[in-house]
Amino acid sequence: MVAAPLGYEEEIAALAGPAIVVTGASSRSGSVASALTRVDTELVVVHDAARPLASSTVFDEVTSALAAQAKYDGVIAAAPLADTLKRASPLDLRVSETLNREGLWAVQTPQAFRTPVLRKALTVDEAALEEATDNAALVEAAGALVHVHLVGEPNPKVTSEADLEVAAALLARRAY
């Protein structure tokens, strides 16, 4: 299932092979809600195109972890933060605080959820859908439990020219 931007459905369908293509929404979470209208499974995995190097192993790990843990409603791929974090004023960029990174994780996709829980979490107003930076935040806000799964391999977000160079180098290292 692929949620495509309005007007790009046919182009994406040509690239997506046998996948079903639905029209996405103005927000990431709205697009997921659109795709969920065509899903009839107990578990669903959400992944974004900005992380093209996610391996099938990571998908298997998050879905297996969710299937094995009845107490969790979602399992998200993530990596512990290695960088020092600073809070700065948006106006003059003056640092006001150094944050403790202990227990902080950089969240990635794929993210696996129990389908009914994700559907319910996505029944918020458009402003909340627009504000959510990942679907796990909406699931958490709905009171559901989400588990962090440590990703053991590079799964970078590719959003810039420099990111493309890193991705190309990582792909060159992989044995297929």
Secondary structure by P-SEA (a helix, b strand, c coil): cbbbcccaaaaaaaaacccccccccccaaaaaaaaaaaccccbbbbbccccccccaaaaaaaaaaaaacccccbbbbbbcccbbbbbbbccccccccccccccccccccccccaaaaaaaaacccaaaaaacccaaaaaaaabbbbbbbbbcccccccccaaaaaaaaaaaaaccc
